[in-house]
Amino acid sequence: MIRLSNLNVSLDFDFDGLKKLCAEKLNIPETDMKEVSLSRKSVDARRKNDIHFTLSVDIKAKQENVLIKKHKNVSPVQHFNYEIPRIDNINKRPVVIGFGPAGMFAALVLAESGAKPVVLERGSDVETRTKAVNRFWESGMLDTECNVQFGEGGAGTFSDGKLTTGTKDKRIKYVLESFVRFGAPKEILYLAKPHIGTDKLCTIVKNLREYIISLGAEVHFNCRFTDFTSADNRITGVVYKENGLENRIERIESDNVILACGHSARDTFELLYEKNINLSQKNFSMGVRIEHLQSELDRAMYGKFVGHKALKAADYKLAVHLDNGRSLYTFCMCPGGYVIAAASEEKKLAVNGMSCYARNGENANSALLVGIGPDDFGSEHPLAGMYLQRSIEEKAFIAGGSDYNAPVSLVGDFLKGRKTESLGKVKPTYRLGYSFAEPEKYLPEYICESLRKGIVEMGKKINGFDDEEAVLTGVESRSSSPVRINRNEKLQSESLDGLYPCGEGAGYAGGIVSAAVDGMKCAEAVISSENGVKLNG
């Protein structure tokens, strides 16, 4: 198979004619091609007077070696087929703690191997979880065990379902194909910026769970990991409690435990510290969410092509390096989306962004984040970054009115150093309500300074980004884990054999796809330890 790359077509191109176009570009008869399929499709909007699609197409054709030599945009394609060997005589069933992307794909690989894993998830199944989340968004009644952070699907379920990643791991194909297998649109296999949307993710994670169970696995919801047992420097089991049954302690014996707890499992981080598991400080980021009118962003990004039926809601990705030595960057940009309440602890406020598949909301929103590191933590304690997160969320809770209302400020007022008194054309989408409060009320000065400088610079890259009536909502504090659970080359904890720190919460991933891939790697490591073989390179 060969790949024809850098194929530019107009926004009006009829994709039913793709095979004919490829034949023309390769100067061969259509009959010489057995298969033609899109490998990648992206929008090139760099020149506003010439917005078009750029394609890569996979082709099975006659004399492929000749075509590779003849055309500079043609290259060979070698697809990686992900294979999972069977485990037939596992001693004790592996345990997976957490059922976000890392935990789900760890459990999926283990289940397909025949290992019949046991999954413990502190939150509820996705149907029950959705009700709990909506109840919080409507009434402010927070369930600290079942919320935007905890429950089936992890934090990614209530997001935009972005499947972009900076990693190049060959397992990504399996991840995307698995999402399609369980209900995602097939377009995620070739779109340059694939996303699923929260509305579709809820069905997909349920289908994935039911398939895992059909292979003999167990998935236990509302079960919070509280401790582990060990002997001779190896894990021997886990201890957990069912929500609402604090006096009832359950134990599972296991030699292999994948810890995919997520980046907000602060009580788990504290448990690991108390049990002398090797942890380290980790860089992370904090800031605010910025909202613009999606219609104005579309005009800024698409120019005269705005409104074209082939174009979806515009997105962006920006980063600027500042003269104070810091950087400001956008993260988890949600076209046509909503700013959501994402708290998981009482009297602490955090926000995130969410979009449905259609991305048809009135506003666009994105995190505006400033990177911070150990020099900012004020302590060498391994959990110092987490404690900083927590203190800032407490201040944001107070700034919003101590009732989970979010602190809001207009960009123009923030840039001029004054408190907002009224809104303009952009209305906050945060459902619980808002109070006007300057970011200085909850964020350190070095973050506020970086936001001021960076928003102005970003306004030079996208017209209207620094619009005075754009809305800033705080605090965005859960973009990644503030802690790393250190592991060795076997993906096991440096402190305890058989414990596999995994995914975003352990500090080894940064999004749905990279977390899923890390879950697969940890599952492979478990299978390898049982079978005595190395998996998939």
C-alpha positions in Angstrom: 0.0 0.0 0.0 1.2 3.6 -0.7 0.2 7.0 0.6 -0.4 10.0 -1.6 0.1 13.1 0.5 -0.3 16.9 0.2 -3.3 16.6 -2.0 -5.1 19.9 -2.0 -8.8 20.1 -2.9 -11.4 22.9 -2.7 -14.0 23.1 0.0 -16.6 22.2 -2.7 -14.8 18.9 -3.7 -17.0 15.9 -4.1 -15.3 13.1 -2.2 -17.1 10.5 -4.4 -14.5 11.6 -7.0 -11.5 10.8 -4.8 -10.5 7.7 -6.7 -10.6 9.6 -10.0 -8.5 12.5 -8.6 -5.9 10.1 -7.3 -5.6 8.4 -10.6 -5.1 11.7 -12.3 -2.4 12.7 -9.8 -0.6 9.4 -10.3 -1.2 9.4 -14.0 -2.5 5.9 -14.0 -5.9 4.3 -14.9 -8.5 4.0 -12.2 -8.5 0.3 -12.8 -4.9 0.1 -11.5 -6.2 1.0 -8.0 -7.8 -1.7 -5.9 -8.4 0.3 -2.8 -8.6 4.1 -2.0 -9.2 5.4 1.5 -8.7 8.7 3.3 -5.8 8.6 5.7 -5.9 12.3 6.8 -8.1 15.3 6.1 -7.3 18.8 7.4 -8.4 22.3 6.8 -5.7 24.7 5.6 -6.8 28.2 6.6 -3.5 29.9 6.6 -4.5 32.1 3.7 -7.9 33.5 4.1 -8.4 33.9 0.4 -7.6 30.3 -0.3 -9.0 28.0 2.4 -9.0 24.4 1.3 -8.7 20.8 2.4 -5.3 19.0 2.4 -5.6 15.2 2.1 -3.5 12.1 2.5 -4.9 9.0 0.7 -3.9 5.4 1.2 -4.0 3.4 -2.1 -3.5 -0.2 -3.0 -2.3 -0.1 -6.6 -0.4 -2.0 -9.3 3.4 -1.3 -9.5 3.6 0.6 -6.2 7.4 0.6 -6.2 7.3 2.5 -9.6 4.9 5.0 -8.3 7.0 5.7 -5.1 10.0 6.4 -7.3 8.1 8.5 -9.7 6.2 10.8 -7.4 7.7 12.8 -4.5 4.4 12.9 -2.6 4.1 9.1 -2.6 5.5 6.9 0.1 5.1 3.3 1.3 2.6 2.5 4.1 3.1 -0.2 6.6 0.1 -0.7 8.9 0.8 -2.0 12.4 -1.6 -4.7 13.5 -2.0 -4.7 17.2 -2.0 -8.3 18.6 -2.7 -9.4 22.1 -1.5 -12.8 23.2 -3.6 -15.0 25.4 -3.1 -15.6 29.1 -4.6 -18.9 30.1 -3.0 -19.6 33.5 -2.8 -16.3 35.3 -2.2 -16.8 39.0 -4.3 -14.0 40.4 -6.6 -11.7 38.4 -5.1 -8.2 37.8 -6.8 -5.2 39.3 -7.3 -1.9 37.5 -8.0 1.1 39.7 -9.8 3.8 37.8 -12.0 3.6 34.7 -11.0 6.7 32.7 -9.2 6.3 29.3 -6.1 4.7 30.8 -8.0 2.3 33.0 -10.5 1.5 30.3 -7.9 0.6 27.7 -5.8 -1.3 30.3 -8.9 -3.3 31.1 -9.7 -3.8 27.5 -6.3 -5.2 26.6 -6.2 -7.4 29.7 -9.8 -8.7 29.0 -8.9 -9.5 25.4 -5.9 -11.4 26.6 -8.1 -13.6 28.8 -6.8 -12.1 32.1 -10.4 -11.3 33.3 -9.3 -8.1 35.2 -11.2 -6.6 38.1 -11.9 -2.8 37.8 -12.5 -0.5 40.7 -14.0 2.9 39.9 -14.8 5.3 42.7 -17.5 7.1 40.7 -20.7 5.7 39.2 -21.6 4.3 35.8 -21.9 6.9 33.1 -25.8 7.0 33.2 -25.8 7.6 37.0 -22.8 9.9 36.8 -24.5 12.1 34.2 -27.4 12.7 36.6 -25.1 13.5 39.5 -23.2 16.0 37.3 -26.3 17.7 36.0 -27.6 17.9 39.6 -24.5 19.7 40.6 -24.6 22.1 37.7 -28.2 22.9 38.5 -28.2 23.1 42.3 -24.6 23.2 43.5 -25.0 19.9 45.3 -21.6 18.3 44.8 -21.1 14.6 45.1 -17.4 14.3 45.9 -17.2 10.7 44.7 -19.1 11.1 41.5 -18.6 14.3 39.4 -16.8 15.6 36.4 -13.5 14.1 37.6 -14.7 10.8 39.0 -16.8 8.1 37.3 -17.0 5.9 34.2 -15.0 7.4 31.4 -12.9 9.7 33.6 -12.5 13.4 33.3 -12.5 13.1 29.5 -16.1 12.1 29.3 -17.2 15.6 30.2 -15.0 17.4 27.8 -14.8 17.8 24.0 -13.7 14.3 23.5 -10.6 15.5 21.7 -8.5 12.7 20.2 -5.5 14.8 19.1 -2.1 13.9 20.6 1.5 14.9 20.2 2.6 11.3 20.5 3.4 9.1 17.5 2.8 5.7 19.2 1.7 2.9 16.8 -1.0 1.9 19.3 -3.0 5.1 18.5 -4.6 3.3 15.5 -6.0 0.6 17.9 -7.3 3.3 20.2 -9.2 5.1 17.4 -10.4 1.9 15.8 -11.7 0.8 19.3 -13.6 4.0 19.7 -15.2 3.4 16.3 -16.0 -0.2 17.2 -17.9 1.0 20.2 -19.8 3.8 18.4 -17.6 6.7 17.5 -18.0 8.2 14.0 -15.6 6.7 11.4 -14.3 10.2 10.6 -12.0 10.1 13.7 -9.8 7.7 11.8 -8.7 10.4 9.3 -9.6 13.8 10.6 -6.5 15.8 11.5 -8.3 17.1 14.6 -10.7 14.3 15.6 -13.2 14.7 18.4 -16.2 12.7 19.7 -18.1 15.1 21.9 -19.5 14.4 25.4 -22.9 13.4 24.1 -21.4 10.5 22.0 -18.7 9.6 24.6 -21.3 8.6 27.2 -22.7 5.9 24.9 -19.2 4.8 23.7 -17.8 4.2 27.2 -20.9 2.2 28.2 -20.5 0.0 25.1 -16.8 -0.5 25.9 -17.6 -1.5 29.5 -20.2 -4.0 28.4 -17.8 -5.6 26.0 -15.1 -5.9 28.7 -17.5 -7.5 31.0 -18.6 -10.0 28.3 -15.0 -11.2 28.2 -15.2 -12.2 31.9 -13.9 -9.0 33.5 -15.6 -7.3 36.5 -16.3 -3.6 36.7 -17.3 -2.3 40.2 -18.6 1.2 40.5 -18.8 3.4 43.6 -15.8 1.6 45.0 -13.0 3.8 46.3 -9.4 2.4 46.6 -8.2 3.1 50.1 -5.1 1.0 50.7 -3.0 -1.8 49.5 -1.2 -4.8 51.0 2.4 -5.9 50.2 5.0 -8.5 51.1 8.7 -8.7 50.2 8.5 -5.4 48.3 5.6 -6.7 46.1 2.0 -5.7 46.1 -0.3 -8.5 47.2 -3.7 -6.9 47.1 -5.9 -3.8 47.3 -8.4 -2.5 49.9 -11.5 -0.6 48.9 -14.7 0.8 50.3 -18.1 1.0 48.7 -19.6 4.5 48.8 -21.9 4.8 51.7 -20.6 1.8 53.4 -17.6 3.2 55.2 -17.5 0.4 57.8 -17.4 -2.3 55.2 -13.8 -3.0 54.0 -13.3 -5.2 50.9 -10.1 -6.8 49.8 -8.9 -8.3 46.6 -5.7 -10.4 46.3 -3.6 -9.5 43.3 0.0 -9.5 42.2 -0.6 -6.9 39.5 -2.4 -3.6 40.1 -2.6 -0.9 37.5 -3.2 2.5 39.2 -5.0 4.7 36.7 -6.6 7.0 39.3 -6.7 10.2 37.3 -5.2 13.6 38.0 -7.7 14.6 40.7 -7.4 11.7 43.1 -5.7 13.8 45.7 -6.6 11.4 48.6 -4.8 8.6 46.6 -1.7 10.8 46.2 -1.7 11.4 50.0 -2.1 7.6 50.6 0.8 6.8 48.4 2.9 9.4 50.2 2.0 8.0 53.6 2.9 4.5 52.4 6.4 5.7 51.2 5.7 5.2 47.5 8.2 7.2 45.5 6.6 10.4 44.2 8.1 13.5 42.7 7.0 17.1 41.9 5.8 17.7 38.3 5.4 20.8 36.2 1.7 21.6 35.4 -0.3 24.6 34.4 -3.1 26.8 35.7 -5.1 29.8 34.5 -8.6 30.7 33.3 -11.1 29.9 30.6 -11.7 32.5 27.9 -15.0 32.7 25.9 -15.7 34.4 22.6 -18.7 34.4 20.3 -18.2 31.4 18.0 -19.6 33.5 15.1 -16.9 36.1 15.5 -14.2 33.5 15.8 -15.5 31.8 12.6 -15.2 35.2 10.8 -11.7 35.8 12.1 -10.5 32.3 11.1 -12.3 31.8 7.8 -12.7 35.2 6.3 -14.9 35.2 3.2 -15.4 31.5 3.5 -17.3 31.8 6.8 -20.5 29.9 6.6 -19.4 27.4 4.0 -21.2 24.2 4.5 -18.0 22.2 4.4 -16.4 24.1 7.3 -17.2 23.3 10.9 -17.0 25.6 13.9 -13.5 27.2 13.9 -10.9 26.2 16.5 -7.4 27.5 17.3 -4.2 26.5 19.1 -2.0 29.3 20.3 1.2 29.7 22.4 3.3 32.8 23.1 6.6 33.2 24.9 6.7 36.3 27.1 9.4 38.7 28.3 8.9 37.6 31.9 10.4 34.2 31.0 7.0 32.4 31.1 4.7 31.2 28.4 0.9 31.4 27.9 -0.8 28.7 25.8 -4.4 27.6 24.9 -5.5 24.1 25.9 -8.6 22.0 25.3 -10.2 24.5 23.0 -13.9 23.8 22.7 -15.7 25.2 19.6 -19.4 25.9 20.2 -18.9 24.6 23.7 -19.5 25.4 27.4 -17.5 26.3 30.5 -18.4 23.7 33.1 -18.1 23.3 36.9 -15.4 20.7 37.4 -14.9 20.6 41.2 -14.4 17.4 43.0 -13.7 18.7 46.6 -16.0 20.7 48.8 -15.5 24.4 49.0 -13.0 24.3 46.1 -13.8 25.6 42.6 -12.5 24.4 39.3 -13.7 24.8 35.7 -13.2 23.0 32.5 -14.5 23.1 28.9 -17.0 20.8 27.2 -18.5 20.5 23.7 -21.1 18.1 22.2 -20.4 16.5 18.9 -22.2 19.1 16.9 -20.2 22.0 18.5 -23.2 24.2 17.9 -23.2 26.4 21.1 -23.1 30.2 20.9 -19.6 30.5 22.5 -16.2 29.2 21.9 -14.0 28.6 24.9 -10.5 27.6 25.7 -8.2 27.3 28.7 -5.5 30.0 28.9 -2.7 28.4 30.9 0.6 29.4 32.4 3.1 26.8 33.1 4.4 26.5 36.6 7.0 24.3 38.3 8.8 23.4 41.5 10.3 26.9 41.8 6.7 28.2 42.2 5.6 25.6 44.7 7.3 27.1 47.8 8.2 23.7 49.1 10.2 20.5 48.2 7.4 18.3 49.5 6.4 15.9 46.7 2.7 17.0 47.0 3.5 20.7 47.1 2.1 21.3 43.6 -1.1 19.6 44.6 -1.4 21.8 47.7 -0.9 24.9 45.6 -3.7 23.7 43.3 -5.9 23.2 46.3 -5.3 26.6 47.8 -6.0 28.4 44.5 -9.2 26.5 44.1 -10.2 27.5 47.7 -9.6 31.2 46.8 -11.6 30.8 43.5 -14.5 29.4 45.5 -14.5 32.4 47.8 -14.0 34.8 44.9 -17.1 33.4 43.2 -19.2 33.8 46.3 -18.6 30.6 48.3 -21.4 28.8 46.5 -19.7 27.3 43.4 -20.5 30.4 41.4 -17.5 31.1 39.2 -15.5 34.3 39.3 -15.8 36.1 36.0 -14.1 39.1 34.5 -14.2 40.8 31.1 -10.9 40.8 29.2 -11.0 44.6 28.7 -11.4 45.2 32.4 -8.7 42.7 33.3 -6.2 44.3 30.9 -6.9 47.7 32.4 -6.7 46.4 36.0 -10.3 47.1 37.1 -13.2 45.1 38.4 -16.0 44.1 35.9 -19.4 45.6 36.7 -21.5 44.4 33.8 -21.3 42.0 30.8 -21.1 42.8 27.1 -22.0 40.7 24.1 -20.5 37.5 25.4 -22.5 35.7 28.1 -20.8 33.2 30.4 -22.0 29.6 29.7 -21.1 28.4 33.2 -24.5 27.0 34.4 -24.2 27.5 38.2 -23.9 31.2 37.9 -21.2 33.7 38.3 -19.9 36.7 40.3 -17.6 39.5 39.1 -14.1 39.1 40.5 -10.7 39.9 39.3 -8.3 37.0 38.6 -6.0 38.5 41.2 -8.5 37.4 43.8 -7.5 33.8 43.3 -4.4 33.5 41.0 -0.8 34.4 41.9 0.5 37.6 40.4 2.9 35.8 38.1 0.0 34.0 36.4 -2.0 37.2 36.1 0.9 39.1 34.7 1.4 36.3 32.1 -2.2 36.3 31.2 -2.2 40.1 30.6 0.9 40.0 28.4 -0.2 36.8 26.6 -3.7 37.8 25.8 -2.5 40.9 24.0 0.1 38.9 22.0 -2.5 36.3 21.1 -4.7 39.2 19.8 -2.0 39.9 17.3 -2.3 36.3 16.0 -6.1 36.0 15.9 -8.1 39.2 15.2 -10.5 39.8 18.2 -8.9 37.4 20.5 -8.2 40.2 23.0 -11.8 41.6 22.5 -12.7 43.7 25.5 -16.0 41.9 25.9 -14.5 38.4 25.9 -15.1 36.6 29.2 -12.6 35.1 31.6 -13.8 32.5 34.0 -11.7 30.9 36.7 -10.1 28.8 37.8 -8.7 26.3 35.3 -6.5 24.2 37.5 -7.0 20.5 36.4 -5.2 20.5 33.1 -2.7 17.8 34.2 -1.4 16.0 37.3 0.8 18.0 39.7 2.4 14.8 40.9 4.4 12.0 39.2 4.2 8.5 40.7 7.7 7.3 39.7 8.0 4.1 37.8 10.9 2.0 36.3 11.6 0.6 32.8 9.1 -2.2 33.5 6.4 0.5 34.2 6.3 -0.6 37.8 6.5 1.7 40.8 10.1 2.3 41.9 9.0 1.5 45.4 6.7 -1.6 44.9 6.8 -4.4 42.4 3.5 -5.2 40.7 2.1 -1.7 41.1 1.8 0.0 37.7 1.3 3.8 37.9 -0.6 4.6 34.8 -2.0 7.5 32.7 -2.5 11.1 33.3 -2.9 10.9 37.1 0.5 9.2 37.4 2.1 11.8 35.3 2.6 9.8 32.1 -0.1 11.1 29.7 -1.8 14.3 28.7 -5.2 13.6 27.1 -7.6 10.9 26.1 -5.4 9.2 23.5 -2.1 9.3 25.3 -3.7 8.1 28.5 -5.3 5.2 26.6 -2.0 4.3 25.0 -0.3 4.3 28.4 -3.1 2.1 29.8 -2.3 -0.4 26.9 1.4 -0.3 27.7 0.8 -1.1 31.4 -1.5 -3.9 30.4 1.1 -5.3 28.1 3.6 -5.1 30.9 1.3 -7.2 33.1 0.8 -9.7 30.4 4.6 -9.8 29.7 5.3 -10.5 33.4 2.8 -13.4 33.4 3.9 -14.8 30.0 7.6 -14.0 30.2 7.5 -12.4 26.7 7.8 -8.8 25.3 4.8 -7.3 23.6 4.6 -5.1 20.5 7.9 -3.5 20.9 
